[in-house]
């Protein structure tokens, strides 16, 4: 079985490549995340890295690590630095991946998850957010073949419940239930992941003017 940290690192580094294309003039662009500009999205992506890194170090319960701030002109640099921070923190987790992460943004009591599951959450989040940024910029995002089955497995394990309706939820309700996705054999894995996590695969930025 592939180490979830390796899958996550690949997804995060792919997101870094895409975020590196962002210019300051792009920060006001609308994104697939309703009501969020690209600055908002990058701010969220950056703080989530800090929060998960803190959780890996045993300090995730401190809400200061999760405080959101919209990205400024140094958005790309901050995101790249936060990415390296979280990858380094995950690399230090014991290889059994049984360490518990405190993830207070998950509305459960207690909000504590084994590392294997917590890093899986992070992995699928950054597959989807890499696509979010790429779609915002109008550039391609290709889910690597070696990530497809694990991304689909993790995505379909995310409960499609009422908590997706809460303000600030990571994902909105699925556009399709897993059993109602139609011709799944011929539907790209990324499209299935996106639809199950509430994204529209053919989303495009609104026309300007």
For each residue, the residues with C-beta under 8 A, 3 or more apart:
1:
2: 6 7 150
3: 6 7
4: 7 8 97 116 119 120 123 150
5: 8 9 90 91 93 97 119
6: 2 3 9 10
7: 2 3 4 10 11 123 147 150
8: 4 5 11 12 87 90 119 120 122 123 126
9: 5 6 12 13 87 90
10: 6 7 13 14 144 146 147
11: 7 8 14 15 123 126 127 130 147 151
12: 8 9 15 16 83 86 87 126
13: 9 10 16 17 83
14: 10 11 17 18 130 141 144
15: 11 12 18 19 45 83 126 129 130 133
16: 12 13 19 20 79 80 83
17: 13 14 20 21
18: 14 15 21 130 133 134 137 139 141
19: 15 16 22 42 45 76 79 80 133
20: 16 17 76 80
21: 17 18 137 139
22: 19 26 27 38 42 75 76 133 137
23: 26
24: 27 73 75
25: 28
26: 22 23 29 38 136 137
27: 22 24 37 38 39 42 71 73 75
28: 25 37 38 39
29: 26 37 38 136 137 205
30: 36 37 38 136 205 206
31: 36 37 38 40 41 132 133 135 136
32: 131 132 135 136 199 200 203
33: 36 40 41 132
34: 172
35: 40
36: 30 31 33 40 41 44
37: 27 28 29 30 31 40 41 70
38: 22 26 27 28 29 30 31 41 42 71 133 136
39: 27 28 42 43 70 71 72 75
40: 31 33 35 36 37 43 44 70 71
41: 31 33 36 37 38 44 45 129 132 133 136
42: 19 22 27 38 39 45 46 71 75 76 78 79 133
43: 39 40 46 47 68 69 70 71 75
44: 36 40 41 47 48 68
45: 15 19 41 42 48 49 79 82 126 129 133
46: 42 43 49 50 71 75 78 79 82
47: 43 44 50 51 65 66 67 68 69 82
48: 44 45 51 52 66 122 125
49: 45 46 52 53 79 82 83 85 86
50: 46 47 53 54 65 66 82 85 86
51: 47 48 54 55 60 65 66 103 105
52: 48 49 55 56 60 86 89 90 101 103 118 119 122
53: 49 50 56 57 65 82 85 86 88 89 90
54: 50 51 57 59 60 62 65 89
55: 51 52 58 59 60 65 101 102 103 118
56: 52 53 60 86 89 90 92 93 99 101 115
57: 53 54 60 89 92
58: 55 99 102
59: 54 55 62 65 102
60: 51 52 54 55 56 57 65 101 102 103 104
61: 102 104
62: 54 59 65
63: 66 67 104
64: 67
65: 47 50 51 53 54 55 59 60 62
66: 47 48 50 51 63 104 105
67: 47 63 64
68: 43 44 47
69: 43 47
70: 37 39 40 43
71: 27 38 39 40 42 43 46 74 75 78 79
72: 39 75
73: 24 27
74: 71 77 78
75: 22 24 27 39 42 43 46 71 72 78 79
76: 19 20 22 42 79 80
77: 74 80 81
78: 42 46 71 74 75 81 82
79: 16 19 42 45 46 49 71 75 76 82 83
80: 16 19 20 76 77 83 84
81: 77 78 84 85
82: 45 46 47 49 50 53 78 79 85 86
83: 12 13 15 16 49 79 80 86 87
84: 80 81 87 88
85: 49 50 53 81 82 88 89
86: 12 49 50 52 53 56 82 83 89 90 122
87: 8 9 12 83 84 90 91
88: 53 84 85 91 92
89: 52 53 54 56 57 85 86 92 93
90: 5 8 9 52 53 56 86 87 93 119 122
91: 5 87 88
92: 56 57 88 89
93: 5 56 89 90 97 99 115 119
94: 97 98 99 115
95:
96:
97: 4 5 93 94 114 115 116 119
98: 94 114 115 116
99: 56 58 93 94 114 115
100: 112 113 114 115
101: 52 55 56 60 112 113 114 115 118
102: 55 58 59 60 61 110 111 112
103: 51 52 55 60 106 111 112 113 118 121
104: 60 61 63 66 111
105: 51 66 111 168 170
106: 103 111 113
107: 111 163 166
108: 111
109:
110: 102
111: 102 103 104 105 106 107 108
112: 100 101 102 103
113: 100 101 103 106 117 118 121
114: 97 98 99 100 101 117 118
115: 56 93 94 97 98 99 100 101 118 119
116: 4 97 98 119 120
117: 113 114 120 121
118: 52 55 101 103 113 114 115 121 122
119: 4 5 8 52 90 93 97 115 116 122 123
120: 4 8 116 117 123 124 154 157
121: 103 113 117 118 124 125 154
122: 8 48 52 86 90 118 119 125 126
123: 4 7 8 11 119 120 126 127 150 151 154
124: 120 121 127 128 151 154 155 158 193 197
125: 48 121 122 128 129 170
126: 8 11 12 15 45 122 123 129 130
127: 11 123 124 130 131 143 147 151 190 193
128: 124 125 131 132 171 193 194 197 199
129: 15 41 45 125 126 132 133
130: 11 14 15 18 126 127 133 134 141
131: 32 127 128 134 135 141 143 190 194 199
132: 31 32 33 41 128 129 135 136 199
133: 15 18 19 22 31 38 41 42 45 129 130 136 137 141
134: 18 130 131 137 139 140 141
135: 31 32 131 132 138 141 203 204 205
136: 26 29 30 31 32 38 41 132 133 205
137: 18 21 22 26 29 133 134
138: 135 204 205
139: 18 21 134
140: 134
141: 14 18 130 131 133 134 135 190
142: 190
143: 127 131 147 148 151 188 189 190 193
144: 10 14 147 148
145: 148
146: 10
147: 7 10 11 127 143 144 150 151
148: 143 144 145 151 152 189 190
149: 152 153 189
150: 2 4 7 123 147 153 154
151: 11 123 124 127 143 147 148 154 155 189 190 193
152: 148 149 155 156 189 192 193
153: 149 150 156 157
154: 120 121 123 124 150 151 157 158
155: 124 151 152 158 192 193 196 197
156: 152 153 178 196
157: 120 153 154
158: 124 154 155 171 196 197
159: 163
160: 164 173 174 177 196
161: 164
162: 165 166
163: 107 159 166 169
164: 160 161 169 171 172 173 174 198
165: 162 169 172 173
166: 107 162 163 169
167:
168: 105
169: 163 164 165 166 172
170: 105 125
171: 128 158 164 197 198
172: 34 164 165 169 198
173: 160 164 165 198
174: 160 164 177 195 196 197 198
175: 195 196 198 199 200
176: 180 181 182 192 195 196
177: 160 174 180 181
178: 156 181 196
179:
180: 176 177
181: 176 177 178 184 187 192 195 196
182: 176 187
183: 186 187
184: 181 187 192
185:
186: 183
187: 181 182 183 184 191 192
188: 143 191 192
189: 143 148 149 151 152 192 193
190: 127 131 141 142 143 148 151 193 194 201
191: 187 188 194 195 201
192: 152 155 176 181 184 187 188 189 195 196
193: 124 127 128 143 151 152 155 189 190 196 197
194: 128 131 190 191 197 199 200 201
195: 174 175 176 181 191 192 198 199 200 201
196: 155 156 158 160 174 175 176 178 181 192 193
197: 124 128 155 158 171 174 193 194
198: 164 171 172 173 174 175 195
199: 32 128 131 132 175 194 195 203
200: 32 175 194 195 203
201: 190 191 194 195
202:
203: 32 135 199 200
204: 135 138
205: 29 30 135 136 138
206: 30
207:
208:
209:
